Amino acid sequence: MSPFLLTRTLPEDATDAALRADVLHGLTRCPKTLPPKWFYDAHGSELFEEITRLPEYYPTRAEREILIDRAEEIARVSGARTLIELGSGSSDKTRHLLDALPGLHSYVPVDVSESALRGAAETLLAQRTELSVHALIADFTGGLALPGTPGPRLVAFLGGTIGNLLPAERAVFLRSVRSLLSPGDALLLGTDLVKDEKVLVAAYDDAAGVTAEFDRNVLRVVNRELGADFDPADFEHVALWDPEREWIEMRLRARSALTVKIPALDLVVPFEAGEEMRTEVSAKFREEGVRAELAGAGLRLDQWWTDSGERFALSLATAV
Ligand SMILES: C[S@@+](CC[C@H](N)C(=O)[O-])C[C@H]1O[C@@H](n2cnc3c(N)ncnc32)[C@H](O)[C@@H]1O
Protein backbone atom coordinates (compact mmCIF):
# COMPACT_ATOMS: atom_id res chain seq x y z
CA MET A 1 0.00 0.00 0.00
CA SER A 2 1.49 3.43 -0.91
CA PRO A 3 1.75 6.13 1.76
CA PHE A 4 -1.03 8.72 1.85
CA LEU A 5 -0.97 11.66 4.21
CA LEU A 6 -3.53 14.45 4.37
CA THR A 7 -2.43 17.59 6.23
CA ARG A 8 -4.75 20.45 7.05
CA THR A 9 -2.71 23.65 7.13
CA LEU A 10 -5.98 25.56 7.13
CA PRO A 11 -7.64 25.03 10.52
CA GLU A 12 -11.45 24.81 10.28
CA ASP A 13 -11.78 28.05 12.27
CA ALA A 14 -9.32 29.84 9.94
CA THR A 15 -11.50 28.86 6.95
CA ASP A 16 -14.53 30.10 8.81
CA ALA A 17 -12.82 33.40 9.73
CA ALA A 18 -11.59 33.89 6.14
CA LEU A 19 -15.09 33.27 4.72
CA ARG A 20 -16.62 35.73 7.21
CA ALA A 21 -14.02 38.37 6.37
CA ASP A 22 -14.46 37.89 2.60
CA VAL A 23 -18.28 37.98 2.77
CA LEU A 24 -18.34 41.01 5.07
CA HIS A 25 -15.86 42.90 2.92
CA GLY A 26 -17.33 41.81 -0.43
CA LEU A 27 -21.02 42.38 0.31
CA THR A 28 -20.64 45.78 1.97
CA ARG A 29 -18.70 47.36 -0.90
CA CYS A 30 -19.90 48.68 -4.21
CA PRO A 31 -19.92 46.83 -6.59
CA LYS A 32 -20.37 43.70 -4.47
CA THR A 33 -17.89 40.83 -4.90
CA LEU A 34 -17.25 37.32 -3.59
CA PRO A 35 -13.88 35.58 -4.20
CA PRO A 36 -13.96 32.43 -6.38
CA LYS A 37 -12.25 30.11 -3.91
CA TRP A 38 -15.60 29.77 -2.05
CA PHE A 39 -17.21 27.98 -5.04
CA TYR A 40 -15.33 24.82 -4.15
CA ASP A 41 -17.18 22.88 -1.48
CA ALA A 42 -17.79 19.20 -2.38
CA HIS A 43 -20.73 20.11 -4.66
CA GLY A 44 -18.80 22.99 -6.28
CA SER A 45 -15.81 20.71 -6.97
CA GLU A 46 -18.17 18.17 -8.63
CA LEU A 47 -19.77 20.93 -10.71
CA PHE A 48 -16.32 22.12 -11.83
CA GLU A 49 -15.49 18.58 -13.01
CA GLU A 50 -18.77 18.57 -14.96
CA ILE A 51 -17.76 21.91 -16.54
CA THR A 52 -14.46 20.42 -17.74
CA ARG A 53 -16.46 17.88 -19.80
CA LEU A 54 -18.77 20.43 -21.47
CA PRO A 55 -18.42 20.98 -25.23
CA GLU A 56 -17.96 24.75 -24.73
CA TYR A 57 -15.23 24.43 -22.08
CA TYR A 58 -12.13 24.03 -24.27
CA PRO A 59 -9.39 24.88 -21.66
CA THR A 60 -9.23 21.41 -20.09
CA ARG A 61 -9.03 19.63 -23.46
CA ALA A 62 -6.46 22.11 -24.81
CA GLU A 63 -4.24 21.87 -21.73
CA ARG A 64 -4.52 18.07 -21.74
CA GLU A 65 -3.36 18.03 -25.39
CA ILE A 66 -0.22 20.02 -24.44
CA LEU A 67 0.47 17.81 -21.42
CA ILE A 68 0.22 14.66 -23.53
CA ASP A 69 2.55 16.14 -26.19
CA ARG A 70 5.10 17.61 -23.76
CA ALA A 71 5.05 15.40 -20.67
CA GLU A 72 8.24 13.57 -21.61
CA GLU A 73 10.07 16.80 -22.38
CA ILE A 74 8.88 18.31 -19.08
CA ALA A 75 10.06 15.17 -17.27
CA ARG A 76 13.47 15.25 -18.98
CA VAL A 77 14.09 18.96 -18.41
CA SER A 78 12.80 19.05 -14.81
CA GLY A 79 14.04 15.64 -13.62
CA ALA A 80 11.49 16.15 -10.86
CA ARG A 81 11.46 13.84 -7.82
CA THR A 82 8.62 15.81 -6.22
CA LEU A 83 5.61 17.19 -8.05
CA ILE A 84 3.76 19.91 -6.11
CA GLU A 85 0.43 20.89 -7.65
CA LEU A 86 -1.40 24.05 -6.56
CA GLY A 87 -5.21 24.05 -6.92
CA SER A 88 -4.97 20.39 -7.98
CA GLY A 89 -8.73 19.62 -7.95
CA SER A 90 -9.33 16.10 -9.31
CA SER A 91 -5.66 15.79 -10.50
CA ASP A 92 -7.12 14.20 -13.61
CA LYS A 93 -4.78 15.82 -16.17
CA THR A 94 -1.84 15.43 -13.79
CA ARG A 95 -1.64 11.72 -14.49
CA HIS A 96 0.00 12.52 -17.84
CA LEU A 97 2.86 14.13 -15.88
CA LEU A 98 2.93 11.44 -13.21
CA ASP A 99 3.20 8.75 -15.90
CA ALA A 100 6.08 10.56 -17.60
CA LEU A 101 8.21 11.29 -14.50
CA PRO A 102 10.28 8.12 -14.04
CA GLY A 103 12.09 9.08 -10.82
CA LEU A 104 9.11 10.65 -9.09
CA HIS A 105 9.12 10.07 -5.33
CA SER A 106 6.31 12.31 -4.01
CA TYR A 107 3.21 14.02 -5.26
CA VAL A 108 1.98 16.97 -3.15
CA PRO A 109 -1.49 18.13 -4.28
CA VAL A 110 -2.59 21.40 -2.62
CA ASP A 111 -6.23 22.53 -2.60
CA VAL A 112 -8.86 24.20 -0.43
CA SER A 113 -11.27 21.39 -1.32
CA GLU A 114 -10.79 18.40 0.97
CA SER A 115 -13.28 16.30 -1.02
CA ALA A 116 -11.34 16.95 -4.26
CA LEU A 117 -8.03 15.98 -2.57
CA ARG A 118 -9.47 12.77 -1.12
CA GLY A 119 -11.10 11.78 -4.41
CA ALA A 120 -7.90 12.47 -6.37
CA ALA A 121 -5.70 10.52 -3.94
CA GLU A 122 -8.05 7.54 -4.00
CA THR A 123 -7.98 7.37 -7.80
CA LEU A 124 -4.21 7.93 -8.09
CA LEU A 125 -3.21 5.46 -5.40
CA ALA A 126 -5.38 2.73 -6.89
CA GLN A 127 -3.20 2.93 -10.01
CA ARG A 128 0.22 3.92 -8.59
CA THR A 129 0.96 1.83 -5.55
CA GLU A 130 4.58 3.06 -5.35
CA LEU A 131 3.77 6.80 -5.20
CA SER A 132 3.94 8.76 -1.94
CA VAL A 133 1.06 11.26 -1.85
CA HIS A 134 1.11 14.06 0.71
CA ALA A 135 -2.05 16.11 0.16
CA LEU A 136 -2.30 19.57 1.71
CA ILE A 137 -5.55 21.34 2.51
CA ALA A 138 -4.20 24.86 2.12
CA ASP A 139 -4.81 28.23 0.51
CA PHE A 140 -2.18 28.72 -2.19
CA THR A 141 -2.37 32.49 -1.71
CA GLY A 142 -1.21 32.12 1.93
CA GLY A 143 2.32 31.11 2.98
CA LEU A 144 2.62 27.43 2.04
CA ALA A 145 4.41 25.09 4.46
CA LEU A 146 5.49 22.30 2.12
CA PRO A 147 6.55 18.85 3.34
CA GLY A 148 10.26 17.98 3.21
CA THR A 149 10.25 15.86 0.06
CA PRO A 150 13.26 15.24 -2.23
CA GLY A 151 14.23 17.64 -5.04
CA PRO A 152 14.31 18.63 -7.80
CA ARG A 153 10.77 19.88 -7.35
CA LEU A 154 8.34 20.79 -10.08
CA VAL A 155 5.55 23.16 -9.00
CA ALA A 156 2.55 22.83 -11.33
CA PHE A 157 -0.28 25.37 -11.44
CA LEU A 158 -2.66 24.15 -14.12
CA GLY A 159 -6.17 24.85 -15.39
CA GLY A 160 -5.61 28.57 -15.97
CA THR A 161 -6.43 29.09 -12.27
CA ILE A 162 -3.81 31.87 -12.09
CA GLY A 163 -6.28 33.93 -14.15
CA ASN A 164 -8.66 33.94 -11.16
CA LEU A 165 -6.21 36.22 -9.33
CA LEU A 166 -6.25 39.96 -9.99
CA PRO A 167 -3.00 41.39 -11.46
CA ALA A 168 -1.69 42.68 -8.10
CA GLU A 169 -2.58 39.35 -6.44
CA ARG A 170 -0.77 37.49 -9.25
CA ALA A 171 2.40 39.49 -8.61
CA VAL A 172 2.35 38.59 -4.90
CA PHE A 173 1.47 34.97 -5.68
CA LEU A 174 4.26 34.53 -8.25
CA ARG A 175 6.81 35.97 -5.84
CA SER A 176 5.64 33.46 -3.21
CA VAL A 177 6.03 30.63 -5.75
CA ARG A 178 9.52 31.93 -6.60
CA SER A 179 10.42 31.73 -2.90
CA LEU A 180 9.51 28.01 -2.91
CA LEU A 181 11.98 27.22 -5.70
CA SER A 182 15.56 26.07 -5.03
CA PRO A 183 18.16 25.88 -7.81
CA GLY A 184 17.12 23.07 -10.18
CA ASP A 185 13.38 23.42 -9.37
CA ALA A 186 10.85 24.67 -11.95
CA LEU A 187 7.33 26.07 -12.31
CA LEU A 188 4.87 24.64 -14.85
CA LEU A 189 2.13 27.22 -15.41
CA GLY A 190 -1.11 26.82 -17.41
CA THR A 191 -2.60 29.99 -18.88
CA ASP A 192 -5.67 30.40 -21.04
CA LEU A 193 -5.03 32.68 -24.04
CA VAL A 194 -6.85 35.73 -25.43
CA LYS A 195 -9.16 34.65 -28.25
CA ASP A 196 -12.49 35.32 -29.93
CA GLU A 197 -15.03 36.80 -27.49
CA LYS A 198 -17.82 34.37 -28.51
CA VAL A 199 -15.65 31.34 -27.75
CA LEU A 200 -14.64 32.80 -24.39
CA VAL A 201 -18.13 33.79 -23.28
CA ALA A 202 -19.60 30.40 -24.29
CA ALA A 203 -16.95 28.65 -22.15
CA TYR A 204 -18.30 30.53 -19.10
CA ASP A 205 -21.99 30.44 -20.01
CA ASP A 206 -22.71 26.96 -21.37
CA ALA A 207 -26.02 25.97 -22.92
CA ALA A 208 -26.72 23.29 -20.30
CA GLY A 209 -26.44 25.84 -17.48
CA VAL A 210 -23.78 23.94 -15.48
CA THR A 211 -21.57 27.05 -15.08
CA ALA A 212 -24.63 28.99 -13.90
CA GLU A 213 -25.18 26.37 -11.16
CA PHE A 214 -21.49 26.50 -10.28
CA ASP A 215 -21.72 30.31 -10.01
CA ARG A 216 -24.80 30.15 -7.78
CA ASN A 217 -23.10 27.50 -5.59
CA VAL A 218 -21.23 30.25 -3.74
CA LEU A 219 -24.61 31.42 -2.40
CA ARG A 220 -25.33 27.92 -1.06
CA VAL A 221 -21.92 27.91 0.65
CA VAL A 222 -22.68 31.26 2.34
CA ASN A 223 -26.14 29.98 3.36
CA ARG A 224 -24.74 26.81 4.90
CA GLU A 225 -21.68 28.29 6.61
CA LEU A 226 -23.08 31.67 7.74
CA GLY A 227 -26.81 30.92 8.00
CA ALA A 228 -27.67 33.35 5.16
CA ASP A 229 -31.00 33.19 3.34
CA PHE A 230 -29.94 33.67 -0.30
CA ASP A 231 -32.40 32.03 -2.70
CA PRO A 232 -30.07 31.05 -5.58
CA ALA A 233 -33.05 31.21 -7.97
CA ASP A 234 -33.23 34.97 -7.33
CA PHE A 235 -29.90 35.41 -9.17
CA GLU A 236 -29.13 35.10 -12.86
CA HIS A 237 -25.66 33.99 -14.02
CA VAL A 238 -23.84 36.48 -16.27
CA ALA A 239 -20.52 36.03 -18.15
CA LEU A 240 -18.94 39.11 -19.76
CA TRP A 241 -15.70 39.73 -21.66
CA ASP A 242 -13.80 42.87 -20.62
CA PRO A 243 -11.67 43.72 -23.67
CA GLU A 244 -9.50 46.27 -21.85
CA ARG A 245 -8.51 44.08 -18.94
CA GLU A 246 -8.66 40.98 -21.17
CA TRP A 247 -10.61 38.96 -18.62
CA ILE A 248 -13.95 37.18 -18.34
CA GLU A 249 -16.10 38.26 -15.41
CA MET A 250 -18.70 35.98 -13.90
CA ARG A 251 -21.42 37.82 -12.04
CA LEU A 252 -24.70 37.05 -10.28
CA ARG A 253 -27.46 39.51 -11.18
CA ALA A 254 -30.41 40.04 -8.79
CA ARG A 255 -33.65 39.36 -10.72
CA SER A 256 -35.56 41.80 -8.48
CA ALA A 257 -34.98 44.11 -5.52
CA LEU A 258 -34.38 41.94 -2.45
CA THR A 259 -32.61 41.76 0.89
CA VAL A 260 -30.51 38.92 2.26
CA LYS A 261 -29.97 38.27 5.97
CA ILE A 262 -26.60 36.87 7.11
CA PRO A 263 -27.11 36.14 10.84
CA ALA A 264 -23.52 35.00 11.51
CA LEU A 265 -22.35 38.49 10.48
CA ASP A 266 -25.34 40.32 11.91
CA LEU A 267 -25.73 41.77 8.44
CA VAL A 268 -28.63 42.60 6.12
CA VAL A 269 -27.58 43.07 2.51
CA PRO A 270 -29.86 44.96 0.10
CA PHE A 271 -29.73 44.24 -3.65
CA GLU A 272 -31.35 46.52 -6.23
CA ALA A 273 -33.18 44.92 -9.16
CA GLY A 274 -30.54 44.12 -11.79
CA GLU A 275 -27.63 44.70 -9.40
CA GLU A 276 -24.61 42.55 -10.24
CA MET A 277 -22.15 40.95 -7.84
CA ARG A 278 -18.78 39.80 -9.25
CA THR A 279 -17.95 36.19 -8.34
CA GLU A 280 -14.93 35.46 -10.57
CA VAL A 281 -12.49 37.01 -12.98
CA SER A 282 -10.71 34.72 -15.40
CA ALA A 283 -7.86 36.59 -17.05
CA LYS A 284 -6.68 35.52 -20.49
CA PHE A 285 -3.02 35.90 -21.42
CA ARG A 286 -0.51 36.57 -24.20
CA GLU A 287 3.05 35.22 -24.26
CA GLU A 288 4.69 38.60 -23.65
CA GLY A 289 2.44 39.31 -20.68
CA VAL A 290 3.24 35.95 -19.07
CA ARG A 291 6.98 36.48 -19.68
CA ALA A 292 6.79 39.95 -18.08
CA GLU A 293 4.78 38.79 -15.04
CA LEU A 294 7.20 35.90 -14.46
CA ALA A 295 10.20 38.23 -14.83
CA GLY A 296 8.63 40.63 -12.31
CA ALA A 297 8.69 37.77 -9.77
CA GLY A 298 12.28 36.73 -10.52
CA LEU A 299 11.33 33.88 -12.85
CA ARG A 300 12.55 33.23 -16.39
CA LEU A 301 10.23 31.80 -19.06
CA ASP A 302 12.26 28.91 -20.53
CA GLN A 303 9.57 27.14 -22.60
CA TRP A 304 6.23 28.22 -24.06
CA TRP A 305 4.03 25.48 -25.52
CA THR A 306 0.53 25.87 -26.97
CA ASP A 307 -2.09 23.37 -28.15
CA SER A 308 -2.69 22.90 -31.89
CA GLY A 309 -5.55 25.46 -31.79
CA GLU A 310 -3.37 28.01 -29.91
CA ARG A 311 -6.09 28.36 -27.30
CA PHE A 312 -4.07 27.56 -24.17
CA ALA A 313 -0.39 27.67 -23.15
CA LEU A 314 1.88 25.85 -20.74
CA SER A 315 5.01 27.66 -19.62
CA LEU A 316 8.05 26.18 -17.95
CA ALA A 317 9.92 28.71 -15.82
CA THR A 318 12.92 28.68 -13.51
CA ALA A 319 14.28 31.07 -10.89
CA VAL A 320 16.62 33.73 -12.27
C1 LIG B 1 -10.31 26.04 -11.96
S1 LIG B 1 -10.14 24.71 -10.83
C2 LIG B 1 -8.76 23.82 -11.60
C3 LIG B 1 -8.61 22.40 -11.12
C4 LIG B 1 -7.48 21.62 -11.80
N1 LIG B 1 -6.17 22.19 -11.50
C5 LIG B 1 -7.69 21.59 -13.30
O1 LIG B 1 -6.81 22.06 -14.02
O2 LIG B 1 -8.71 21.05 -13.75
C6 LIG B 1 -9.38 25.52 -9.46
C7 LIG B 1 -8.95 24.61 -8.30
O3 LIG B 1 -8.21 25.40 -7.36
C8 LIG B 1 -8.75 25.26 -6.05
N2 LIG B 1 -8.60 26.57 -5.42
C9 LIG B 1 -9.20 27.74 -5.75
N3 LIG B 1 -8.73 28.75 -4.99
C10 LIG B 1 -7.79 28.18 -4.16
C11 LIG B 1 -6.93 28.71 -3.16
N4 LIG B 1 -6.94 30.00 -2.85
N5 LIG B 1 -6.07 27.85 -2.53
C12 LIG B 1 -6.06 26.51 -2.83
N6 LIG B 1 -6.86 25.97 -3.78
C13 LIG B 1 -7.71 26.79 -4.44
C14 LIG B 1 -10.20 24.84 -6.24
O4 LIG B 1 -10.70 24.12 -5.14
C15 LIG B 1 -10.11 24.01 -7.53
O5 LIG B 1 -9.85 22.65 -7.23
PDBQT file of the ligand as one rigid body, heavy atoms in Angstrom, charges set to zero:
ROOT
HETATM    1  C1  LIG A 401     -10.310  26.042 -11.955  1.00  0.00    +0.000 C 
HETATM    2  S1  LIG A 401     -10.135  24.707 -10.826  1.00  0.00    +0.000 S 
HETATM    3  C2  LIG A 401      -8.763  23.824 -11.597  1.00  0.00    +0.000 C 
HETATM    4  C3  LIG A 401      -8.615  22.402 -11.122  1.00  0.00    +0.000 C 
HETATM    5  C4  LIG A 401      -7.485  21.623 -11.797  1.00  0.00    +0.000 C 
HETATM    6  N1  LIG A 401      -6.170  22.194 -11.500  1.00  0.00    +0.000 N 
HETATM    7  C5  LIG A 401      -7.688  21.591 -13.298  1.00  0.00    +0.000 C 
HETATM    8  O1  LIG A 401      -6.809  22.063 -14.020  1.00  0.00    +0.000 OA
HETATM    9  O2  LIG A 401      -8.709  21.053 -13.749  1.00  0.00    +0.000 OA
HETATM   10  C6  LIG A 401      -9.383  25.522  -9.455  1.00  0.00    +0.000 C 
HETATM   11  C7  LIG A 401      -8.953  24.613  -8.295  1.00  0.00    +0.000 C 
HETATM   12  O3  LIG A 401      -8.207  25.395  -7.359  1.00  0.00    +0.000 OA
HETATM   13  C8  LIG A 401      -8.753  25.259  -6.050  1.00  0.00    +0.000 C 
HETATM   14  N2  LIG A 401      -8.596  26.572  -5.423  1.00  0.00    +0.000 N 
HETATM   15  C9  LIG A 401      -9.199  27.744  -5.749  1.00  0.00    +0.000 A 
HETATM   16  N3  LIG A 401      -8.727  28.750  -4.990  1.00  0.00    +0.000 NA
HETATM   17  C10 LIG A 401      -7.790  28.184  -4.160  1.00  0.00    +0.000 A 
HETATM   18  C11 LIG A 401      -6.932  28.714  -3.158  1.00  0.00    +0.000 A 
HETATM   19  N4  LIG A 401      -6.939  30.004  -2.851  1.00  0.00    +0.000 N 
HETATM   20  N5  LIG A 401      -6.074  27.849  -2.530  1.00  0.00    +0.000 NA
HETATM   21  C12 LIG A 401      -6.060  26.511  -2.834  1.00  0.00    +0.000 A 
HETATM   22  N6  LIG A 401      -6.859  25.968  -3.777  1.00  0.00    +0.000 NA
HETATM   23  C13 LIG A 401      -7.707  26.794  -4.438  1.00  0.00    +0.000 A 
HETATM   24  C14 LIG A 401     -10.205  24.844  -6.240  1.00  0.00    +0.000 C 
HETATM   25  O4  LIG A 401     -10.701  24.122  -5.136  1.00  0.00    +0.000 OA
HETATM   26  C15 LIG A 401     -10.110  24.014  -7.530  1.00  0.00    +0.000 C 
HETATM   27  O5  LIG A 401      -9.852  22.648  -7.226  1.00  0.00    +0.000 OA
ENDROOT
TORSDOF 0
